[in-house]
Amino acid sequence: MISRRKLLCRLGVGSAVLPFLANLPSLAMAGSTGARKRLVIVFSPDGVVRDQFWPKEAGAFKDLPPVLKPLEPFKDRLLTLKGVHDKVQGDGDSHMRGMGCLLTGIELLPGNIQGGSDTPAGWASGRSIDQEIKQFLQSQPATATRFGSLEFGVLVPDRADTWTRMIYAGPNKPVTPIDDPYQMFSKLYGQVKDRQSMRSVLDELHEDLAKVSAALPAEDRRILEDHTTLVREFERELSTQHAEVAHAEPVLEQGLIEQNDQMPKISRMQIELVVASLAANFTQVASLQYTNSVGQPHMKWLGIDEGQHSLSHESNTNADAQEKLTKIGAWYAGEVAHLATRLAQTPEPGGDGSLLDHTTILWTNELGEGNSHSLDDIPWVLVGNGLGFTMGRAIQCAGLPHNRLHLSIAHAMGLTEMKRFGNPDYCGDGPLTGLV
């Protein structure tokens, strides 16, 4: 088995083609065996309408509730976990602790960011679970990837504070998501200086890619062709939409995004890049963050003029607000379903089945309910077969800390030596039972 760089040297080809070779089986890293496992964490804000989100009964799904209806095609690969709470206490309001402790499972550091009427706080005091998994995978040649992890966003505000960051590389080390598809594309495939004309990165690589393709076995040639086709199609979309999908210049009011009519388009473009990144083996760990804690998208494309956060503060007796919040939740579910669809449509490079067969999407939220600011019953929805859990069912847990769920995910991704995660007081009983 020849290395990628040795092949390029032998063919006299430049290193600019390396991003297109990371997923080719015949050039795989020596010692890499077995199917890849992948994790994509999706975040949407402001809690859920409980009786429209959670399945009525535990066990095998019958009829999915209205918010989850878009995931109906994936009912046999769907898992919901109710009764998994964020028990982390300490400084900060519920939105801040909900966001900063969601994936870290540990308290916020002292700080001067004031939220609501609660004690001010700073960044999280520990690493998020995706970054723990990233570090583990990157430590082994067989699972190391070009980026380790990729953090995507959709209309995440430019400002950095505890409401806008859920990924942490370590204590006091928030990771900024990239919410401009053009910027993410440039990160993945190289800088394009002239944004207006946007010459294809493939134009200058055409001859080199042809040389490489001619030296590859048939299956690798097919995978390489699929990858370049995906990139070409995305470039075509990006070149016509760059002015509209670039990072919005929102009007901000204490963390609220006002104008975001391009949100659906940005979402779909970022989803395409998530799929491309996984298919190309740029990473096995990714996140997709919609807006931020206290998120205030105005989903006018759904016929809703009010901001999401404002609606989430309305009483549960306000039928109009509950109906609109249900539509908003279903829209997010539809984007998760679209991501699952694209993963299901994409063959596993050099393996069996599709990307969805080897990927798990974890969709979550910083609150269990918006108006009560509850951190109980945090939404946890899993789609896909990448973790080996038994899918197609709703699980009712007895108020267990979410640290234990993160332990379960880490173990399923191969990090079995991890015995504690986040605040050790909340994971003494180990991973959740009954998932496999």
Secondary structure, DSSP 4 states (H G I P E B T S, - for coil): ---HHHHHHHHT--GGGGGGTTT-GGGPPTT--S---EEEEEE--S---HHHHS-SSSEE-SSPPGGGGGGGGGGGGEEEEEEEE----SSS-HHHHHHHTTTT-SPBPP-SB--TTS--B-SBSS--HHHHHHHHHHTSTTT--SSEEEEEEES--SS-STTT---EEETTEE-PPB--HHHHHHHHH---S-TTT---TTTTTHHHHHHHHHTS-HHHHHHHHHHHHHHHHHHHHHHHHHHHHSPP---BSSS-B---TTHHHHHHHHHHHHHHHHHTTSEEEEEEEES-TT-----GGGT--S-HHHHHTS-TT-HHHHHHHHHHHHHHHHHHHHHHHHHHHSBPTTSSSBGGGGEEEEEE-S-SBTTTTB-SS--EEEESSTT----SEEEEEEEEEHHHHHHHHHHHTT-TT----SSGGG-TT-SPSS--
